[in-house]
Amino acid sequence: CFYSVAGRLLSEREWWKSRAHILRAAWDAGRQRQDTNLLDPRPKQMRIADDFAHLTASLMTNPNRLSCSAVWTCSSPSAPEESQLQEKWRIASRSLVEAESVFVNCLSDINTSVLQHLLYHNTVDQKWQVQMKQLLQLNERFQALWDQTGKRCKALQQGLNAGGPLGPRDLYLVSSITGVQEGYVQYFSSFTSLSVVGGFDYLAKKTSSYWKKNKDHLSKFLTTSQKAENSVSVSLFRILHERIREQVNQYTLILKHLCQPGDQVQLNQKSTGADELSEALRVYVDLQSHISQVLDEASHTKVLWKSLGQKLTDVLRSPERRLREDSRSAPVSLSPGKFGHERILLFDDVLVVLQGSDIHCYDLTTLWVEETDDASSERRNLKLITPEEIFMLYSQEAQHEVVWHWKINQSLRQCLCGKRDYPLWGKGSHSETPSSPPACRFAAYTYKNEGRLKNAIYEGYWNQGKPHGKGTLKWEDERNYTGDFKDGQEHGFGVCLIPRLGEEGYDCYKGHWREGKMQRYGICEYSNNMVYRGYFKDNLRHGFGILESSRVDSSSIRYVGHWENDKKHGYGVLESTDSGETYIGMWQEDQRQGPGIVVTQSGLCYEGTFHCDKLTGKGVLLSEDNALYEGEFTEDLQLKGKGKLTFPNGYTIEGVFSSTFGNGLQANGVLKTAGNDVTAENASLLQLGVDSLPVFERWQGIFDPFMEYLRTGATDESEEAFVGFHVESGRSLRKAVNEEVAAQNQSDTSLPYLSCNRKSGELPVKNTDFIRELKSRWDSDQLQQYLEKSFQSPMHPLGKLLKTQVLVFRATYSGMGANKHLLSMAQEEVKSHAEKILELITDYIPVSHRTGSQEDVTRYVEDLFLSWYSLDFTCPGNAHNTPLKVLNTINVI
């Protein structure tokens, strides 16, 4: 072959004789390349002829050269190094093109002779539905690998034909390393999945009659020994992976030769891309290791499924699931000293315990493992934690405990990452050691055991088997909680939807939780359009709160006051548009109980004692025109019994009053006309509620949370839970926007009856550390400026407290409650609020900055509050509608 090629190229034998030593060098170089046969699938004689042809072509272009570059290692000392390297890249590229061409032809043959026939016989069969799906996926990955290999090979061939310089970026094994790697990884993933589910046994069964008639379609891909010993299923298994796996070995050999320079050609990192070559070689070596491991894993898993029996296999088997460890290989038990009673299997996504006919599966995403000391045996055992169980794994040998601990941790970590380690299990791509699985993680779990969480689904963050952090909990009855968890319970801020039994719609609670229960401030929007904003205790309304219906309803109500065990209890104000009345007074068990005042839309004002929601005994009635009645009433506020009626002109009737339907009011008594001016004046100036409703009993519920906030250190974390009335419900926010738009289209006289004269143009102050800031104001002027800005800011604790005070003031004394006979009651309330806030913050004001007496400091703080409580108080129910100053002078307070 050597001389025949030479004879075809040149006829001048003498010229060749004079250069015999050059030919001998080429021949020796060819003999040295016998160990590289795997690089080129052609016969050895063809490879030598091709190399010699390249050699002689080089000599013809330069007859005076006394030596030439051999295929891989031969070089001329006088030739430029760059030219030799280019030649080396070109030869490697030709070898790759030739190997890939053979590989593409082989894939085409496999597709035609084998794969398409398998797809043709892949008929619909519910029993083998999983296997059919995996075969279709395998075909998809096969076609993708075939197509991409052909395209890359064609592009490289065109580059060779162009004759330009070649380098690492022109060799797609280097430049397209990720795409090549991904194609093979995906193919072998599909291939092993088909193998694990018994796909080749299924295919052999479905196509056995076809292969009996067409044995040559399989035999041409097998060796003589393989033909004799292989069944159809094994033959299909070999054909669909061995040649493809061998191609990766070809890539590795090509890159190994490129990374090994000859004696006279030294690699230069900048000119030849040595680093890129080394990295590419590492990637393909890793790919070889990865393919070997996934094939081994699939083989072990398939053996396990055959050993378990059909029933267990149908329950546990899935295409992606792989066996990691078996207690029969490394013995462990759930009970010390009782090995073999159960079988424990570790998969890549689940831990399975087989006890007789019982199967217990534990998802690895919600499994935690810890080492514990066994004092009796001086051995460390494994403690496994799940959301509903905690159990131990005992081992006879220390190495078995180590193996299980390591494999469980590695399986946990890979399961949480959502992908397996590459290239090898428990080893990173650069041989780094992967970290341990995190104790805090995000996962989903369905509770199964009896209890309040039975069949509930939790999705969120966990810590040591308990929900901890942000998450969502859904019950079977459509209850839904989204928010913060701590140690397995709702704790922090969260939103809960509760369906109404027997009705459509949901109650929506959003607020703060503590140890699984609604605690402190929250907002609850009910399905009947009622909204509660206030404090909770143990899932019940408790403390100060506001319950109101939508203003668009024909009969809206609004209660502002105190609650106890989900019922109105203590001081509160109820306004009802349906009855046209506002009740101001005491409550017990959701009923008016004790002293109270009723103000109507017509200007009537009742004061008396209520029992079981009814006015009983004696009371006082003041009309809009200053008429006064003192005496007994009926339950529906009708005058009946002994009493005294004073008319606006000062006349009085004292006696017995009664009223019957159709006859109006009747009186049997004495009419007095003397001293009428004094009597009329006394009636017009009469103030209600001052004595019967002491100011210190009215709004204690709005100060108690603030005092608790101060006791807990006044931190930002606890601020909203204790002083949360700046948080509005979604319904309230929509209403506020509509009111603001409406107010812009109306005159100033339509503004709310209560308003604060606040300074504009100043940025709000947000609390970072309320107590520390307050104590750090050593100068009186600094303290005054700090307090002023704090009260102006709706984000500061003092600003929130002031906002709540304004809220209850408006609820009591605006609208129907704006009655001149309640003026003293309102004045007392404003003064009480100022004194209460002074009492709360006095302990935190530094003593060193006080230059005067305690009275001066008190007056200073009161003056500050007075400047904020300069409130216009309008009485729409009054006949004259005259605006009155709640605080005319400091002396009033």
Secondary structure, DSSP 8 states (H G I E B T S, - for coil): -HHHHHHHH---HHHHHTTHHHHHHHHHHHHHGGGGGGG--S-HHHHHHHHHHHHHHHHHH-TT-S----SSS---TTS-HHHHHHHHHHHHHHHHHHHHHHHHHHHHHHIIIIIHHHHHT----GGGHHHHHHHHHHHHHHHHHHHHHHHHHHHHHHHHHHT----GGGSHHHHTHHHHHHHHHHHHHHHHHHHHTTHHHHHHHHHHHHHHH-THHHHTTS-HHHHHH--HHHHHHHHTTHHHHHHHHHHHHHHHHHTS--SS----HHHH-HHHHHHHHHHHHHHHHHHHHHHHHHHHHHHHHHHH-HHHHHHH--TT--EEEETTTS-EESSTT-TTSSEEEEESSEEEEEETTEEEEEEGGG-EEEEEEETTTTEEEEEEE-SS-EEEEEESSHHHHHHHHHHHHHHHHHHHHTS--SSSTT--TTS-------SEEEEEEE--SSSTTTT-EEEEEEETTEEEEEEEEE-TTS-EEEEEEETTEEEEEEEEEEE-TTSSSEEEEEEEEETTEEEEEEEEE-TTSEEEEEEEETTEEEEEEEEEE-TTSSS-EEEEEEEETTEEEEEEEEEETTTTEEEEEEEETTEEEEEEEEEETTS-EEEEEEETTEEEEEEEEE-TTS-EEEEEE-TTS-EEEEEEEE-TTS-EEEEEEEEETTTEEEEEEEEE-TTHHHHHHHHHT---STTTS-GGGTSHHHHHHHHHHHHTT--HHHHHHHS-TT---HHHHHHHHHHHHHHHTS-GGGS-S------SS------S-HHHHHHT--SHHHHHHHHHHHHH-TTSHHHHHHHHHHHHHHHHHSGGG--GGGHHHHHHHHHHHHHHHHHHHHTTS-GGG--S-HHHHHHHHHHHHHHH---EE--TTSSS---EES--SGGG-
